[in-house]
Amino acid sequence: MPDLRDEGVLRASSELLSAGGKGLNVARGLGLLGVPTEVLGFAAGAIGEIVLSRARQEGIRLTASVVSGETRVATVLVCHGSEKSLVVNPAGPFVHADEWQGLVDGALRRIELSGPAAVICTGSLPPGVAPNGYDPILETARARGIVTVIDASGAVLKAALQTQPSLVKVNCTEASQAVGQDRRDCLGAAQQLLQGGAGCAVVTNGSGSVVVVEGSTAVSAAAPRVSVRSSTGAGDAFLAAFVAARLAGDPIERCLVAGIAAGSASVADLQPGRFSMDMMQRLFREVVITHEF
């Protein structure tokens, strides 16, 4: 569509309707990388049925608890040629305490019975759920030696840090707000996340660079220049590739390169979380790692 403006009628040249949300985006990327996943969430009303149907069509295993109301529709407006987009996210349906507990119980059963390689808690919590809503899932998985990942912000991130997650992935602003660091100091924010409980901290910034800190190692890299169709979901593609490499036993340098390559490849696709494997492999060779200390 043409450039965004503050009035008038905008006519889209194309449209894409898909099952969305950060969890589904990450699962989409992991699926491309051959890592089987199951997504737990909620479905409400007619839109919820559409999400379930679209996820099935893509081969994404989505188990959704039905709640009242209507699943939110996130509208993403993408401007051709400008690398700009506008995302409109409604609040979504209210989730009651017993409904959230049902989802948590389902996650805990899967952790106990299936022993997944990783548990990823990503995105904001729905209205009605306390900021520490993810914590029982993260704590139980960590106690069983499972890799735990959190990608959230604000009070949710602060609460999740208390569970000592294996990996925290956030942008620089989110990290800085959580630890009280200067928002321009991504490396400092990553180090503070480690002090706050994270085993490994991945911090991205708006310029396309990423810093990773784990133990006494800190590395960074910048994203290669690519033609952008939509940047929505690039962080989710990054996380999928980073986690896949992590589960394969790769060092953090290679995990970082894989994440940047997948995230950069994803901006060439309108579908959030999706990327060309050929493009990812090509970009993999273009990422240069810098050791910060």
C-alpha positions as CSV (number, residue, x, y, z in Angstrom):
1,M,0.0,0.0,0.0
2,P,1.2,3.6,-0.4
3,D,2.8,5.6,2.4
4,L,0.8,6.0,5.7
5,R,-0.9,9.3,6.2
6,D,-3.1,10.7,8.9
7,E,-6.3,11.0,6.8
8,G,-8.0,9.8,3.7
9,V,-8.6,6.3,2.2
10,L,-5.7,3.8,1.9
11,R,-6.2,1.1,-0.7
12,A,-4.2,-2.1,-0.3
13,S,-2.6,-3.7,-3.3
14,S,-2.6,-7.1,-1.7
15,E,-3.6,-8.8,1.6
16,L,-2.7,-11.8,3.7
17,L,-4.9,-13.5,6.3
18,S,-3.0,-15.9,8.5
19,A,-2.9,-17.4,12.0
20,G,-0.8,-14.9,13.9
21,G,0.7,-14.2,17.3
22,K,4.3,-14.5,18.5
23,G,3.9,-18.2,19.5
24,L,2.6,-19.2,16.1
25,N,5.3,-17.1,14.4
26,V,8.0,-18.8,16.3
27,A,6.5,-22.2,15.7
28,R,6.3,-21.4,12.0
29,G,10.0,-20.7,11.9
30,L,10.9,-23.8,14.0
31,G,8.9,-25.9,11.6
32,L,10.9,-24.6,8.7
33,L,14.0,-25.7,10.6
34,G,12.7,-29.1,11.3
35,V,12.0,-28.6,14.9
36,P,8.5,-30.0,15.9
37,T,6.4,-27.8,18.2
38,E,3.1,-27.5,19.9
39,V,1.6,-24.1,20.6
40,L,-0.8,-23.6,23.5
41,G,-3.1,-20.6,23.6
42,F,-6.7,-19.5,23.6
43,A,-9.4,-19.3,20.9
44,A,-12.5,-17.1,21.1
45,G,-15.5,-16.7,18.8
46,A,-15.5,-16.9,15.0
47,I,-12.0,-15.4,14.6
48,G,-10.6,-18.1,16.9
49,E,-12.0,-20.8,14.6
50,I,-10.3,-19.1,11.7
51,V,-7.0,-19.1,13.5
52,L,-7.3,-22.8,14.3
53,S,-8.2,-23.6,10.7
54,R,-5.3,-21.5,9.3
55,A,-2.9,-23.1,11.7
56,R,-4.0,-26.6,10.7
57,Q,-3.6,-25.7,7.0
58,E,0.0,-24.7,7.7
59,G,0.7,-27.9,9.6
60,I,1.2,-26.0,12.9
61,R,0.0,-28.0,15.9
62,L,-2.1,-25.5,17.9
63,T,-4.0,-26.6,21.0
64,A,-6.3,-23.8,22.0
65,S,-8.6,-23.5,25.1
66,V,-11.9,-21.9,24.1
67,V,-12.9,-18.8,26.0
68,S,-15.7,-16.3,25.6
69,G,-15.4,-13.1,23.5
70,E,-13.5,-12.8,20.2
71,T,-9.9,-13.6,19.3
72,R,-8.2,-10.3,18.4
73,V,-7.4,-9.4,14.9
74,A,-4.0,-7.7,14.6
75,T,-3.9,-5.4,11.5
76,V,-0.5,-4.8,9.9
77,L,-0.3,-2.1,7.3
78,V,2.8,-2.4,5.2
79,C,4.0,0.5,3.0
80,H,5.8,-0.6,-0.2
81,G,9.3,0.8,-0.8
82,S,9.5,2.6,2.6
83,E,10.3,-0.2,5.0
84,K,7.6,1.2,7.2
85,S,4.7,-0.7,8.8
86,L,2.0,0.0,11.3
87,V,0.6,-2.7,13.6
88,V,-2.7,-2.3,15.3
89,N,-3.1,-4.7,18.3
90,P,-6.4,-4.8,20.1
91,A,-6.5,-6.0,23.7
92,G,-8.1,-9.4,23.0
93,P,-10.5,-11.4,25.1
94,F,-10.5,-11.3,28.9
95,V,-9.1,-14.6,30.4
96,H,-10.4,-15.6,33.8
97,A,-8.1,-17.2,36.5
98,D,-9.5,-20.7,36.1
99,E,-9.1,-20.5,32.3
100,W,-5.5,-19.4,32.6
101,Q,-4.9,-22.2,35.2
102,G,-6.3,-24.7,32.7
103,L,-3.7,-23.6,30.1
104,V,-0.9,-23.8,32.7
105,D,-2.1,-27.2,33.8
106,G,-2.0,-28.4,30.2
107,A,1.6,-27.1,29.8
108,L,2.7,-28.7,33.0
109,R,1.3,-32.1,31.9
110,R,3.2,-31.9,28.6
111,I,6.4,-31.0,30.5
112,E,5.9,-34.0,32.8
113,L,4.9,-36.5,30.2
114,S,6.7,-35.4,27.0
115,G,9.8,-33.8,28.4
116,P,10.2,-31.2,25.6
117,A,13.6,-29.9,24.7
118,A,12.6,-26.4,25.3
119,V,9.6,-24.3,26.6
120,I,9.2,-20.9,25.0
121,C,6.9,-18.3,26.7
122,T,6.5,-15.4,24.2
123,G,4.3,-12.4,24.0
124,S,2.1,-10.3,26.3
125,L,-0.3,-12.0,28.7
126,P,-4.0,-11.6,28.0
127,P,-6.2,-9.2,30.0
128,G,-7.1,-10.8,33.4
129,V,-3.8,-12.7,33.8
130,A,-1.2,-11.5,36.4
131,P,2.3,-10.5,35.3
132,N,3.7,-13.7,36.8
133,G,1.4,-15.9,34.8
134,Y,4.2,-17.6,32.9
135,D,6.2,-18.4,36.0
136,P,4.8,-21.8,37.0
137,I,5.5,-23.1,33.5
138,L,9.1,-21.7,33.4
139,E,9.8,-22.9,37.0
140,T,8.6,-26.4,36.3
141,A,10.5,-26.8,33.1
142,R,13.7,-25.4,34.6
143,A,13.5,-27.8,37.5
144,R,13.4,-30.7,35.0
145,G,16.5,-29.4,33.1
146,I,14.5,-28.1,30.1
147,V,15.7,-25.1,28.2
148,T,13.4,-22.2,29.2
149,V,12.9,-19.1,27.0
150,I,11.1,-15.8,27.7
151,D,10.3,-13.1,25.1
152,A,8.2,-10.5,26.9
153,S,8.4,-7.0,28.3
154,G,7.5,-4.9,31.3
155,A,6.2,-6.6,34.5
156,V,6.0,-9.9,32.7
157,L,9.7,-9.9,31.9
158,K,10.6,-8.8,35.5
159,A,8.6,-11.6,37.0
160,A,10.0,-14.2,34.6
161,L,13.5,-13.3,35.4
162,Q,12.9,-14.6,38.9
163,T,12.6,-18.1,37.4
164,Q,16.1,-17.9,36.1
165,P,15.2,-18.7,32.5
166,S,17.9,-20.2,30.2
167,L,17.4,-17.5,27.6
168,V,15.8,-14.0,27.5
169,K,15.2,-12.4,24.1
170,V,14.1,-8.8,24.1
171,N,14.7,-5.5,22.3
172,C,17.0,-2.9,23.9
173,T,14.1,-0.7,25.1
174,E,12.4,-3.6,26.8
175,A,15.6,-4.8,28.4
176,S,16.5,-1.3,29.6
177,Q,13.1,-0.8,31.2
178,A,13.3,-4.1,33.0
179,V,16.7,-3.5,34.5
180,G,16.8,0.3,34.7
181,Q,19.6,0.6,32.2
182,D,20.3,3.4,29.7
183,R,18.1,2.5,26.7
184,R,21.0,3.2,24.4
185,D,23.3,0.7,26.1
186,C,22.2,-2.7,24.8
187,L,25.4,-4.5,26.0
188,G,24.9,-3.1,29.5
189,A,21.2,-4.1,29.5
190,A,22.1,-7.6,28.5
191,Q,24.7,-7.8,31.3
192,Q,22.0,-6.6,33.8
193,L,19.6,-9.3,32.5
194,L,22.2,-11.9,33.4
195,Q,22.6,-10.4,36.9
196,G,18.8,-10.4,37.2
197,G,18.6,-14.2,36.6
198,A,18.9,-14.9,32.8
199,G,21.3,-17.6,31.7
200,C,21.8,-16.0,28.3
201,A,20.5,-12.6,27.2
202,V,19.8,-11.6,23.6
203,V,19.1,-7.9,23.1
204,T,18.2,-6.5,19.7
205,N,18.0,-2.8,18.7
206,G,16.3,-0.9,16.0
207,S,19.3,-0.6,13.8
208,G,19.3,-4.3,13.1
209,S,22.2,-5.3,15.4
210,V,22.0,-7.9,18.2
211,V,24.1,-8.5,21.2
212,V,24.3,-11.8,23.1
213,V,25.8,-12.2,26.6
214,E,26.3,-15.5,28.3
215,G,28.7,-16.0,31.2
216,S,32.0,-14.2,30.4
217,T,31.2,-14.1,26.7
218,A,29.6,-11.2,24.8
219,V,29.2,-11.1,21.1
220,S,27.4,-8.9,18.6
221,A,26.5,-8.8,14.9
222,A,24.6,-6.6,12.5
223,A,22.0,-7.7,10.2
224,P,23.0,-7.7,6.5
225,R,21.1,-5.3,4.2
226,V,18.1,-6.9,2.4
227,S,15.1,-5.6,0.6
228,V,12.3,-5.3,3.1
229,R,8.7,-6.3,2.4
230,S,7.6,-6.5,6.1
231,S,9.6,-6.5,9.3
232,T,6.7,-7.9,11.4
233,G,7.7,-11.2,12.9
234,A,11.4,-10.8,12.2
235,G,12.2,-11.1,15.9
236,D,10.1,-14.3,16.1
237,A,12.0,-15.8,13.1
238,F,15.3,-14.8,14.8
239,L,14.2,-16.5,18.0
240,A,13.2,-19.7,16.2
241,A,16.5,-20.0,14.5
242,F,18.5,-19.1,17.6
243,V,16.7,-21.7,19.7
244,A,17.0,-24.3,17.0
245,A,20.8,-23.8,16.9
246,R,20.9,-23.8,20.7
247,L,19.1,-27.1,20.8
248,A,21.6,-28.5,18.3
249,G,24.4,-27.7,20.7
250,D,25.9,-24.8,18.7
251,P,28.0,-22.1,20.4
252,I,26.3,-18.7,20.9
253,E,28.2,-17.2,18.0
254,R,26.6,-19.7,15.6
255,C,23.3,-19.3,17.3
256,L,23.5,-15.5,16.8
257,V,24.4,-15.9,13.1
258,A,21.5,-18.3,12.5
259,G,19.1,-16.0,14.3
260,I,20.2,-12.9,12.3
261,A,20.1,-14.9,9.0
262,A,16.6,-16.1,9.6
263,G,15.3,-12.8,10.9
264,S,16.8,-11.0,7.9
265,A,15.4,-13.5,5.4
266,S,12.0,-13.2,7.0
267,V,11.6,-9.5,6.1
268,A,11.4,-10.5,2.5
269,D,8.2,-12.4,3.2
270,L,4.8,-10.9,4.1
271,Q,4.0,-13.9,6.4
272,P,5.4,-13.2,9.9
273,G,7.8,-15.9,11.0
274,R,8.3,-17.4,7.5
275,F,11.5,-17.2,5.5
276,S,13.3,-18.8,2.6
277,M,15.8,-21.5,3.7
278,D,17.9,-20.7,0.6
279,M,18.0,-17.0,1.5
280,M,18.8,-17.8,5.2
281,Q,21.7,-20.0,4.1
282,R,23.0,-17.2,1.8
283,L,22.7,-14.6,4.5
284,F,24.3,-16.9,7.0
285,R,27.6,-16.4,5.2
286,E,27.3,-12.6,5.3
287,V,27.0,-12.1,9.1
288,V,30.1,-11.0,10.8
289,I,30.5,-11.6,14.6
290,T,32.3,-9.2,16.9
291,H,33.5,-10.2,20.3
292,E,32.7,-7.4,22.8
293,F,35.0,-8.8,25.5
